[in-house]
Amino acid sequence: MAHQYFDDNRDLAHDLKTYETELFGESFRFTTDSGVFSRDRLDFGSRLLLETTAHLDFPEGPFLDLGCGYGPVGTVLGRLYPERTIRMVDVSERALDLAQENTALNGVSNVAISRSSAYDQITDERFAAIFTNPPIRAGKQVVHQFLEGAYDQLLPGGLLLVVIQKKQGAPSARKKMEEVFGQVEEIERKKGYWILSSQK
């Protein structure tokens, strides 16, 4: 049975790689491995999410990188917002180990990294923003769990920020966010990717 990036891939054979990328005029370096999402480069969706949303106005409080993978979004956010704590969670232990390594590799220390399936291990925390590039291959039910659970995890005025391809369920995600929050804004649409935002 093939391994998916949202599985716990601790027993999968290693194949470490490192790549470099630039965002906001700064260089970042990431180590990846077999069994993680977009292991060869920063995926277009995550890059678009960061570029589109990183300078929005947020209330005070920590950020959540939900489904952080090997940590590119949370690492970049940690560099951009050194005064905030960036909570990074994923279901994959391999991804979390890489996220720990990559935040350190990029000199980012204002992070808290731990395992959580969606929000199940962080129910007592509230966030100024939740950033997510949801695991589409895990299925619509998991994606909608990410969206539905966000409301209770946000501080007043907090934002849920989602990147998702149109062909992989963006219209459905938009409808779900409208149901949960009573409003949704399409901040950007580029190369088939939508950046969606809802505010508590």
C-alpha positions in Angstrom: 0.0 0.0 0.0 1.4 3.4 -1.0 2.2 5.9 1.7 0.4 9.2 1.7 1.9 12.5 3.0 -0.8 12.7 5.7 0.1 9.3 7.1 2.5 8.6 10.0 5.5 7.7 7.8 8.1 6.9 10.5 8.8 3.4 9.0 9.2 4.6 5.4 12.7 4.4 4.0 14.5 7.8 4.1 15.5 9.8 1.1 16.6 13.2 2.4 16.8 16.2 0.1 17.5 19.9 0.6 16.3 22.8 -1.4 16.5 26.6 -1.2 13.9 29.2 -2.0 13.3 32.9 -1.6 10.3 34.7 -0.2 9.9 38.4 0.7 13.5 39.0 -0.3 14.8 36.4 2.2 16.4 33.0 1.6 15.1 29.9 3.2 16.5 26.4 3.2 14.4 23.2 3.8 15.3 19.6 4.3 12.6 17.1 3.1 12.2 13.4 3.0 10.2 10.6 1.4 6.6 10.5 2.5 6.1 14.3 2.8 4.1 16.7 0.6 6.0 18.6 -2.1 9.4 17.4 -1.1 11.3 18.9 -4.1 10.2 22.5 -3.8 7.9 25.0 -2.0 4.6 24.2 -3.6 2.8 26.9 -5.5 -0.2 26.9 -3.2 1.8 27.5 0.0 3.8 30.2 -1.7 0.7 31.9 -2.9 -0.9 31.6 0.6 2.1 33.3 2.2 2.5 36.0 -0.5 -1.2 36.9 -0.5 -2.0 36.9 3.3 1.3 37.6 5.2 0.6 41.3 5.4 -3.0 41.3 6.4 -4.1 42.9 9.7 -4.4 40.3 12.5 -5.4 40.7 16.2 -2.8 40.0 18.8 -2.1 36.4 19.5 -0.4 33.3 18.1 -0.7 31.8 14.7 -1.5 28.2 13.8 0.0 26.4 10.8 -2.5 23.5 10.5 -1.1 20.5 8.7 2.3 22.0 8.7 4.1 19.2 6.8 7.9 19.7 6.9 7.3 23.3 8.0 7.7 25.8 5.2 4.6 28.0 6.0 5.3 28.1 9.7 9.0 28.7 9.2 8.3 31.7 6.9 5.7 33.0 9.3 8.1 32.7 12.2 10.6 34.8 10.3 8.0 37.4 9.3 6.4 37.7 12.8 9.1 37.2 15.4 6.9 38.7 18.1 4.3 35.9 17.7 4.3 32.3 18.6 3.7 30.0 15.6 2.0 26.8 16.5 2.7 24.1 13.9 0.8 20.8 14.0 0.6 17.7 11.7 -0.4 14.1 12.0 2.9 12.8 10.6 5.7 12.3 13.0 8.2 12.3 10.1 6.9 15.7 9.0 7.1 17.1 12.5 10.7 15.9 12.9 11.5 17.8 9.7 9.6 20.9 10.8 11.7 20.9 14.0 14.9 20.6 11.9 13.8 23.3 9.4 12.8 25.9 11.8 16.2 25.5 13.5 18.0 25.5 10.1 16.4 28.8 9.3 17.0 30.4 12.7 13.4 30.5 13.7 12.8 29.8 17.4 9.4 31.3 18.1 7.6 28.1 17.2 5.8 25.3 19.1 5.6 22.0 17.1 3.6 19.0 18.1 1.3 16.2 16.8 -2.4 16.8 16.3 -5.0 15.3 14.0 -6.8 18.5 13.0 -7.5 20.3 16.3 -7.8 17.3 18.6 -4.6 18.1 20.7 -5.0 21.9 20.7 -8.6 22.5 21.9 -7.5 24.7 24.7 -5.7 27.3 22.5 -7.0 30.2 20.5 -5.3 31.9 17.5 -5.2 35.2 15.7 -4.9 33.3 12.4 -5.1 29.8 11.1 -3.1 29.1 7.9 -3.8 25.9 6.1 -3.0 24.1 2.8 -5.3 21.2 3.7 -4.5 17.6 2.8 -6.8 17.2 -0.2 -5.9 13.5 -0.7 -7.1 12.7 2.8 -10.6 13.3 1.6 -13.4 15.9 1.8 -14.4 14.9 5.3 -10.9 15.7 6.7 -10.7 19.0 4.7 -14.1 20.1 6.0 -13.0 19.1 9.6 -10.1 21.6 9.2 -12.6 24.3 8.1 -15.4 23.6 10.6 -13.2 23.3 13.6 -11.5 26.6 12.9 -14.2 28.9 14.3 -13.8 27.6 17.9 -10.0 27.9 17.7 -9.9 31.5 16.6 -9.8 34.6 18.8 -12.4 37.3 18.1 -11.4 39.0 14.8 -9.1 36.0 13.9 -8.8 34.8 10.4 -9.0 31.4 8.8 -6.8 31.5 5.6 -7.0 28.6 3.2 -5.4 27.7 -0.1 -7.1 25.1 -2.3 -7.3 24.4 -6.0 -10.6 24.9 -7.8 -10.4 21.3 -9.3 -9.7 19.9 -5.8 -12.7 21.4 -4.0 -12.3 25.2 -3.7 -16.0 25.8 -4.4 -17.1 23.3 -1.8 -14.6 24.7 0.7 -15.9 28.2 0.1 -19.5 27.0 0.7 -18.5 25.3 3.9 -16.6 28.4 5.2 -19.7 30.5 4.4 -21.8 28.1 6.4 -19.5 28.1 9.4 -18.5 31.8 9.6 -21.4 33.5 7.8 -19.0 35.1 5.4 -16.1 34.2 3.2 -13.8 36.3 1.0 -11.9 35.2 -2.0 -8.6 37.1 -1.6 -6.8 35.7 -4.7 -7.3 33.4 -7.6 -4.2 32.3 -9.6 -3.4 29.3 -11.8 -6.4 27.5 -10.5 -5.6 28.1 -6.8 -8.0 30.1 -4.6 -7.0 31.9 -1.4 -10.1 32.0 0.9 -10.5 33.9 4.1 -13.2 33.9 6.8 -13.1 36.1 10.0 -14.5 35.3 13.4 
